[in-house]
Amino acid sequence: MNLGNFTIKAAEAFQQAQQLAFDAKSPNIETDHLLQALLDQEDSPVEYLLKKNNVTMNLVNTRLAELIGKLPKTSGDPAQQISRDLNNVVLRAGSALKQFNDEFVTPEHLLLAIVQGNDDDASLLKDAGLTEKGLVAAIKKTCVKAKRLHRKHRRRNSMR
């Protein structure tokens, strides 16, 4: 896996997921850890996107804590390899770049890749009200606003 094509925020989320797994003595870094890291991240669009889709955050937080609590633990040093499900999330996030004409994997791509899965985390998000279609629409709307702001900022700076 290459974090070189991740934005700083996406790489930080992945590193936080690794730390969460290590602290919990998990033998693998799981999708649960990544979702928790995405939810905990400051200045990330993930919480905004979930709220924009009317996701019940209390349900997500409670059930995610339960899922993490049920993960296997190791008595020695955790192996710290990514699970098959998390590897699939990373691959799906990379595939999403084409859909949004992006060059780098963002936290939004990671969230989309999680909801596209068929594991407990995807089910959790769907049960809390998130749909792939709603998330894609919210991401596209957010990207359009960000690009407008970027162009506006560039025009202002070029006039100086």
Backbone bond lengths (Angstrom), bond angles and torsions (degrees), N, CA, C in turn:
res aa  C-N    CA-C-N  psi(-1)  N-CA   C-N-CA  omega(-1)  CA-C   N-CA-C  phi
1 M - - - 1.442 - - 1.522 108.81 -
2 N 1.322 115.27 137.50 1.451 121.19 -176.46 1.525 109.77 -114.62
3 L 1.325 116.53 111.49 1.465 119.96 177.07 1.526 111.00 -80.12
4 G 1.320 117.54 -0.28 1.457 121.61 -179.33 1.516 113.12 -65.14
5 N 1.337 117.96 -24.89 1.456 118.99 177.96 1.531 111.79 -101.86
6 F 1.340 116.30 20.03 1.455 122.26 174.15 1.523 108.65 -97.57
7 T 1.349 116.37 144.77 1.461 118.69 170.65 1.526 107.42 -67.50
8 I 1.314 115.85 167.27 1.468 119.67 178.46 1.521 110.25 -57.36
9 K 1.337 117.11 -44.27 1.471 120.75 -178.87 1.532 111.86 -63.92
10 A 1.319 117.49 -40.03 1.466 120.41 179.47 1.530 110.40 -67.96
11 A 1.330 116.56 -41.61 1.471 120.11 178.18 1.521 110.47 -64.85
12 E 1.339 117.16 -40.20 1.468 120.59 177.93 1.525 110.60 -62.72
13 A 1.325 117.35 -40.72 1.467 120.65 178.55 1.523 110.26 -62.84
14 F 1.318 116.31 -41.59 1.463 119.70 -179.86 1.523 110.46 -66.10
15 Q 1.334 116.76 -41.59 1.464 120.41 178.31 1.524 111.07 -65.62
16 Q 1.333 116.92 -37.05 1.467 120.58 176.83 1.527 110.35 -66.33
17 A 1.322 117.00 -38.48 1.468 120.58 176.67 1.531 110.22 -60.93
18 Q 1.324 115.83 -40.90 1.464 120.51 177.63 1.530 110.32 -62.47
19 Q 1.324 116.37 -42.29 1.468 120.35 179.72 1.530 110.89 -66.33
20 L 1.319 116.77 -41.22 1.474 120.54 178.01 1.529 110.09 -60.72
21 A 1.328 116.79 -43.32 1.464 120.51 179.17 1.525 110.78 -64.44
22 F 1.324 116.39 -42.50 1.459 120.93 179.81 1.525 110.46 -62.61
23 D 1.338 115.93 -47.89 1.474 120.63 -178.87 1.528 111.80 -62.11
24 A 1.327 116.59 -32.38 1.468 121.14 -179.90 1.525 112.09 -86.81
25 K 1.344 116.46 1.89 1.459 122.59 -178.24 1.529 112.45 58.36
26 S 1.321 115.33 35.83 1.463 120.70 177.24 1.523 109.86 -79.65
27 P 1.318 117.12 137.67 1.463 119.08 178.75 1.529 112.59 -69.50
28 N 1.337 117.34 -23.59 1.458 122.08 -179.40 1.528 110.36 -130.21
29 I 1.318 114.98 154.74 1.463 120.16 169.50 1.520 104.98 -87.06
30 E 1.307 115.77 119.68 1.463 121.74 -173.04 1.533 110.89 -107.26
31 T 1.319 115.03 165.65 1.464 121.55 175.69 1.528 110.08 -58.02
32 D 1.332 117.05 -34.38 1.472 121.53 177.13 1.531 110.35 -55.32
33 H 1.324 116.05 -44.87 1.466 120.78 -178.81 1.532 110.89 -64.52
34 L 1.323 116.05 -41.20 1.472 119.35 179.50 1.518 110.93 -66.35
35 L 1.318 117.41 -43.91 1.467 119.85 179.14 1.525 110.27 -61.24
36 Q 1.329 117.24 -42.86 1.469 120.25 177.64 1.527 110.41 -61.26
37 A 1.320 117.11 -43.36 1.469 120.93 179.13 1.525 110.91 -62.58
38 L 1.327 117.36 -40.53 1.465 120.57 178.40 1.529 111.22 -64.28
39 L 1.326 116.43 -39.06 1.468 120.71 179.91 1.527 111.62 -70.46
40 D 1.325 116.74 -32.56 1.461 121.51 -177.70 1.522 113.18 -81.87
41 Q 1.303 117.13 -16.53 1.459 121.50 -172.29 1.534 112.01 -67.87
42 E 1.333 114.76 133.59 1.465 120.00 177.17 1.528 109.14 -83.25
43 D 1.325 115.62 150.84 1.467 122.14 178.41 1.521 112.78 55.63
44 S 1.301 116.01 35.51 1.458 121.44 178.36 1.530 108.12 -110.88
45 P 1.321 117.17 145.95 1.466 119.58 179.23 1.529 113.86 -77.06
46 V 1.320 118.01 -4.23 1.469 120.80 -173.68 1.526 111.55 -61.00
47 E 1.313 117.28 -50.49 1.473 119.00 -179.17 1.526 110.68 -62.47
48 Y 1.333 116.43 -40.41 1.472 120.91 177.88 1.536 110.06 -59.67
49 L 1.332 116.62 -46.33 1.459 120.65 -179.02 1.525 111.77 -63.16
50 L 1.317 116.40 -38.80 1.470 120.01 178.43 1.535 110.50 -66.95
51 K 1.318 116.65 -43.95 1.466 119.78 179.06 1.526 110.99 -66.28
52 K 1.333 116.74 -37.20 1.458 121.66 178.24 1.525 110.52 -61.26
53 N 1.318 116.75 -28.08 1.464 122.59 179.10 1.527 112.31 -97.19
54 N 1.330 116.36 14.87 1.471 122.70 177.20 1.527 113.34 56.01
55 V 1.335 115.36 37.94 1.457 120.44 177.97 1.527 108.95 -75.39
56 T 1.311 116.66 136.28 1.453 122.64 178.17 1.526 108.08 -77.72
57 M 1.334 115.69 97.79 1.465 120.97 -173.21 1.528 112.52 -65.71
58 N 1.334 117.99 -35.68 1.469 119.99 178.75 1.528 110.62 -60.28
59 L 1.327 116.01 -41.57 1.470 120.36 178.70 1.525 110.12 -63.91
60 V 1.329 116.70 -44.65 1.467 120.45 -179.96 1.524 110.06 -60.33
61 N 1.332 117.25 -50.12 1.467 120.99 -177.44 1.525 112.25 -61.95
62 T 1.326 116.71 -43.49 1.459 120.93 -178.65 1.521 111.51 -66.27
63 R 1.331 116.37 -49.22 1.473 119.83 -177.26 1.524 111.71 -69.86
64 L 1.331 116.76 -33.53 1.461 118.99 178.36 1.524 110.47 -66.52
65 A 1.319 116.57 -40.96 1.470 119.92 176.55 1.532 110.69 -60.77
66 E 1.321 116.72 -39.26 1.473 120.68 176.97 1.527 111.14 -63.83
67 L 1.340 116.36 -44.44 1.464 120.30 179.75 1.524 111.33 -61.70
68 I 1.315 116.46 -44.63 1.463 120.53 179.76 1.522 110.59 -64.12
69 G 1.337 116.31 -39.21 1.460 120.71 178.97 1.519 113.72 -64.27
70 K 1.322 117.05 -25.30 1.472 121.49 -178.74 1.532 113.40 -88.53
71 L 1.331 117.08 -7.28 1.466 119.43 -178.41 1.523 110.69 -66.05
72 P 1.332 117.07 148.65 1.467 119.92 178.12 1.524 110.98 -63.84
73 K 1.321 115.22 153.42 1.464 121.68 178.77 1.524 108.52 -122.89
74 T 1.309 115.16 155.52 1.457 120.68 178.11 1.523 108.89 -115.99
75 S 1.316 116.47 149.08 1.465 119.39 -178.63 1.528 111.68 -84.14
76 G 1.310 117.06 -28.99 1.466 120.35 178.67 1.512 110.75 -92.90
77 D 1.316 115.45 -158.75 1.459 119.41 176.21 1.517 109.09 -67.18
78 P 1.328 116.62 133.51 1.465 119.45 178.11 1.529 110.80 -62.52
79 A 1.320 116.83 143.00 1.466 121.90 -177.92 1.520 112.00 -68.57
80 Q 1.316 116.47 -31.40 1.456 122.90 178.09 1.519 114.53 59.67
81 Q 1.296 115.84 44.74 1.455 119.52 170.70 1.518 107.63 -105.43
82 I 1.332 116.20 154.66 1.458 117.28 -178.94 1.526 109.12 -82.20
83 S 1.305 114.55 145.21 1.465 120.30 -179.49 1.527 109.89 -73.35
84 R 1.310 115.66 165.88 1.468 120.47 177.95 1.528 110.49 -61.42
85 D 1.338 117.05 -41.96 1.465 120.25 179.55 1.524 111.48 -62.84
86 L 1.329 116.77 -42.44 1.466 119.49 179.74 1.528 110.63 -68.28
87 N 1.314 117.76 -37.58 1.456 120.26 175.77 1.528 110.55 -60.07
88 N 1.323 116.68 -40.89 1.463 120.48 177.16 1.520 111.78 -64.00
89 V 1.334 117.17 -36.21 1.472 120.97 175.79 1.521 109.67 -60.55
90 V 1.325 116.63 -46.28 1.466 121.21 -179.45 1.533 110.05 -61.94
91 L 1.315 117.18 -42.39 1.465 120.47 179.36 1.526 111.47 -65.79
92 R 1.336 116.94 -42.01 1.478 119.85 177.88 1.525 110.93 -65.77
93 A 1.331 117.15 -37.99 1.462 120.55 178.15 1.526 110.45 -62.43
94 G 1.322 116.40 -40.35 1.458 120.40 176.75 1.519 111.83 -63.84
95 S 1.313 116.88 -37.67 1.463 121.21 177.80 1.525 111.81 -67.96
96 A 1.323 116.82 -29.62 1.470 121.06 -179.07 1.525 112.65 -68.31
97 L 1.314 117.15 -17.84 1.468 120.07 -179.82 1.526 111.27 -55.84
98 K 1.314 116.76 -42.04 1.466 120.89 -179.41 1.522 111.15 -62.42
99 Q 1.329 116.30 -40.67 1.463 121.93 -177.61 1.531 111.62 -60.35
100 F 1.322 116.65 -32.25 1.466 120.87 -176.10 1.537 112.42 -109.72
101 N 1.327 116.87 6.65 1.469 121.47 -177.42 1.522 111.40 53.80
102 D 1.316 116.06 44.68 1.459 122.02 -180.00 1.521 110.26 -108.08
103 E 1.326 114.84 159.70 1.464 120.52 178.32 1.520 112.23 -102.02
104 F 1.337 116.39 -24.49 1.458 120.69 -172.74 1.524 110.86 -126.27
105 V 1.324 115.89 146.15 1.462 122.57 176.34 1.527 108.14 -73.13
106 T 1.317 115.76 128.50 1.466 122.69 -179.00 1.531 109.74 -113.57
107 P 1.335 117.56 169.08 1.470 118.96 173.68 1.529 112.29 -57.13
108 E 1.331 117.06 -32.72 1.464 120.80 178.63 1.530 110.82 -63.46
109 H 1.332 116.23 -42.01 1.468 120.46 178.13 1.528 110.41 -64.05
110 L 1.328 116.41 -39.91 1.461 120.18 179.21 1.522 110.85 -64.20
111 L 1.346 116.98 -42.68 1.464 120.49 178.19 1.525 110.20 -62.57
112 L 1.319 116.60 -44.54 1.469 120.56 178.53 1.528 110.40 -60.32
113 A 1.325 116.52 -43.63 1.461 120.68 179.98 1.528 111.40 -63.54
114 I 1.329 116.89 -34.21 1.474 119.73 176.90 1.524 110.08 -66.46
115 V 1.328 117.43 -47.02 1.467 120.13 -177.07 1.531 111.43 -68.78
116 Q 1.324 118.19 -23.28 1.465 121.37 177.81 1.527 112.46 -77.42
117 G 1.316 116.67 -12.36 1.455 120.36 -178.49 1.514 112.49 -75.71
118 N 1.332 115.22 -177.36 1.466 119.46 176.34 1.524 110.14 -130.68
119 D 1.343 115.03 36.86 1.462 120.13 177.58 1.528 109.30 -103.36
120 D 1.319 116.32 -172.82 1.469 121.20 -177.67 1.522 112.52 -62.74
121 D 1.325 117.74 -34.05 1.455 120.25 -178.67 1.524 111.55 -69.88
122 A 1.323 117.00 -40.07 1.465 120.67 176.01 1.526 109.81 -62.68
123 S 1.320 116.29 -44.08 1.473 120.71 178.39 1.523 110.98 -62.21
124 L 1.315 115.98 -41.67 1.463 120.92 179.22 1.526 110.61 -59.37
125 L 1.324 116.96 -48.71 1.462 120.82 -179.23 1.527 111.36 -64.30
126 K 1.321 116.17 -40.96 1.466 120.12 179.32 1.528 110.81 -66.80
127 D 1.337 116.89 -41.27 1.466 120.63 178.19 1.530 111.41 -63.60
128 A 1.333 116.39 -28.98 1.468 121.07 -179.61 1.525 111.76 -84.98
129 G 1.335 117.43 -1.41 1.459 120.16 173.49 1.515 116.54 113.67
130 L 1.317 118.95 1.51 1.464 120.61 -178.33 1.525 110.52 -88.25
131 T 1.325 115.29 134.21 1.454 120.69 173.12 1.524 108.29 -118.37
132 E 1.309 115.76 153.28 1.461 119.95 178.06 1.532 109.93 -60.98
133 K 1.325 116.01 -43.79 1.466 121.11 -178.48 1.533 111.21 -61.66
134 G 1.321 116.73 -45.62 1.463 121.00 178.97 1.517 112.33 -63.98
135 L 1.331 116.25 -39.21 1.463 120.50 179.74 1.525 110.49 -67.54
136 V 1.327 117.50 -44.62 1.467 120.78 178.77 1.525 110.07 -59.18
137 A 1.325 117.09 -44.72 1.471 120.46 179.69 1.526 110.95 -61.47
138 A 1.326 117.04 -43.30 1.463 120.80 -179.91 1.531 111.32 -66.27
139 I 1.330 117.15 -39.20 1.467 120.80 178.32 1.524 109.63 -64.10
140 K 1.324 117.40 -46.00 1.467 120.77 -179.66 1.519 110.85 -62.02
141 K 1.311 116.98 -41.14 1.466 120.81 179.28 1.531 110.39 -64.54
142 T 1.316 116.72 -41.75 1.464 121.84 178.75 1.526 110.33 -64.94
143 C 1.330 116.60 -41.28 1.476 120.64 179.90 1.517 111.01 -64.71
144 V 1.329 117.52 -41.37 1.465 121.02 179.54 1.523 109.90 -62.05
145 K 1.329 117.17 -44.58 1.471 120.52 178.91 1.524 110.86 -62.34
146 A 1.322 116.64 -42.62 1.467 120.72 -179.49 1.519 110.94 -64.39
147 K 1.325 117.59 -40.59 1.465 120.57 179.62 1.520 110.88 -66.91
148 R 1.353 116.78 -38.32 1.474 119.94 176.74 1.522 110.74 -61.98
149 L 1.316 116.22 -45.38 1.466 119.89 179.15 1.518 111.09 -62.18
150 H 1.333 116.53 -40.02 1.455 121.07 180.00 1.530 110.52 -63.85
151 R 1.345 116.86 -44.79 1.472 120.67 178.92 1.521 110.68 -63.88
152 K 1.326 116.31 -42.19 1.462 121.46 -179.96 1.530 109.70 -61.91
153 H 1.315 116.16 -43.77 1.464 121.42 179.30 1.527 110.85 -63.87
154 R 1.334 116.26 -41.72 1.465 120.20 178.64 1.517 111.52 -63.11
155 R 1.341 116.79 -42.23 1.469 120.70 179.72 1.526 110.41 -62.64
156 R 1.317 116.47 -43.82 1.471 119.83 178.54 1.522 111.43 -59.56
157 N 1.322 115.55 -44.80 1.476 119.91 -178.55 1.529 111.02 -67.99
158 S 1.320 118.23 -32.04 1.470 119.84 -178.96 1.522 111.46 -75.94
159 M 1.331 117.34 -20.16 1.466 120.64 179.13 1.522 112.44 -80.20
160 R 1.296 117.13 -13.78 1.471 120.75 -176.47 1.496 111.98 -79.86
